[in-house]
Amino acid sequence: MKLVVAISGASGAPYAKRFLDFLAEHGPKHGVSADLVFTSTGKQVWRQEVGREPAYPFKVWKNQDFTAPFASGSSLYDGMVIIPCSAGALARIAYGISVDLVGRAGDVMLKERKKLVLVVRETPISLVHARAMTQVIEAGAFVMPASPSFYSGPRTIDQLVDTVVARVLDRIGLPNDLMKRWEGMSPRGGPEPVEEP
Ligand SMILES: Cc1cc2nc3c(=O)[nH]c(=O)nc-3n(C[C@H](O)[C@H](O)[C@H](O)COP(=O)(O)O)c2cc1C
């Protein structure tokens, strides 16, 4: 599987970090390779929320470099994940505004009917955002809001982040056990109590 991973300037760089950490460790054994592209604000938000820029074993493309293979449908990439996805990146893809590599790659995924997953992070959602989401969903994309869940009993920020990342990995078909799967209510009706120090 050839995947494009884009990191745009929404809050939520820790989601991107966990996703990339997982891909770097587990991608190769599942035959998954990734190309990486940051928007300029995506880099800034990463620095604010995660810290130093990552050293991942992925090819990194500049967001204005339209010579990247995945800027063309003929390169036969299998899918793209934008994590986190800003309202701006969502809107550019919804309306085919390919002024940057992220927008162009999203455009290509839609026209080639490939998997496109947008981990959108914005609140509140305006009518503009809602219409853009409708538009991309109608065009075949998955909108997976960066909304963590609590039913698996996450105790740490990493575990909470993983409740989002696990579902994104599920969507692109990568086996993972990042979160405890729902198997119905526990007999106690809640997570195990935390030991107080
Ligand atoms: C620290 C920080 C947090 C931001 N959080 C969000 C956010 O959660 N969602 C969003 O849509 N935009 C957010 N923005 C604004 C976007 O970065 C801005 O709209 C930018 O133009 C998006 O550019 P991009 O789509 O090229 O990454 C944030 C900006 C900064 C600096």
The ligand as a MOL file (V3000), in Angstrom:
LIG
                    3D

  0  0  0     0  0            999 V3000
M  V30 BEGIN CTAB
M  V30 COUNTS 31 33 0 0 0
M  V30 BEGIN ATOM
M  V30 1 C -1.5710 26.8280 17.1750 0
M  V30 2 C -2.5720 26.8490 16.0820 0
M  V30 3 C -3.6790 26.0410 16.1590 0
M  V30 4 C -4.6370 26.0200 15.1430 0
M  V30 5 N -5.6870 25.1660 15.2570 0
M  V30 6 C -6.5560 25.0470 14.2280 0
M  V30 7 C -7.5700 24.0550 14.2660 0
M  V30 8 O -7.7110 23.2960 15.2260 0
M  V30 9 N -8.3600 23.9240 13.1840 0
M  V30 10 C -8.2260 24.7110 12.0720 0
M  V30 11 O -8.9620 24.5150 11.1070 0
M  V30 12 N -7.2750 25.6840 12.0090 0
M  V30 13 C -6.4340 25.8710 13.0560 0
M  V30 14 N -5.4450 26.8120 13.0150 0
M  V30 15 C -5.4330 27.7630 11.8920 0
M  V30 16 C -4.7870 27.1660 10.6570 0
M  V30 17 O -3.4500 26.8380 10.9270 0
M  V30 18 C -4.8680 28.1670 9.5040 0
M  V30 19 O -6.2130 28.3000 9.0850 0
M  V30 20 C -3.9910 27.8000 8.3550 0
M  V30 21 O -4.2370 28.6640 7.2640 0
M  V30 22 C -4.2120 26.3820 7.8840 0
M  V30 23 O -3.3110 26.1680 6.8350 0
M  V30 24 P -3.1060 24.7460 6.1600 0
M  V30 25 O -4.4620 24.2380 5.8320 0
M  V30 26 O -2.2710 25.0770 4.9650 0
M  V30 27 O -2.3770 23.9110 7.1320 0
M  V30 28 C -4.4800 26.8640 14.0150 0
M  V30 29 C -3.3390 27.6780 13.9340 0
M  V30 30 C -2.4100 27.6650 14.9520 0
M  V30 31 C -1.1860 28.5480 14.8310 0
M  V30 END ATOM
M  V30 BEGIN BOND
M  V30 1 1 1 2
M  V30 2 1 2 3
M  V30 3 2 2 30
M  V30 4 2 3 4
M  V30 5 1 4 5
M  V30 6 1 4 28
M  V30 7 2 5 6
M  V30 8 1 6 7
M  V30 9 1 6 13
M  V30 10 2 7 8
M  V30 11 1 7 9
M  V30 12 1 9 10
M  V30 13 2 10 11
M  V30 14 1 10 12
M  V30 15 2 12 13
M  V30 16 1 13 14
M  V30 17 1 14 15
M  V30 18 1 14 28
M  V30 19 1 15 16
M  V30 20 1 16 17
M  V30 21 1 16 18
M  V30 22 1 18 19
M  V30 23 1 18 20
M  V30 24 1 20 21
M  V30 25 1 20 22
M  V30 26 1 22 23
M  V30 27 1 23 24
M  V30 28 2 24 25
M  V30 29 1 24 26
M  V30 30 1 24 27
M  V30 31 2 28 29
M  V30 32 1 29 30
M  V30 33 1 30 31
M  V30 END BOND
M  V30 END CTAB
M  END
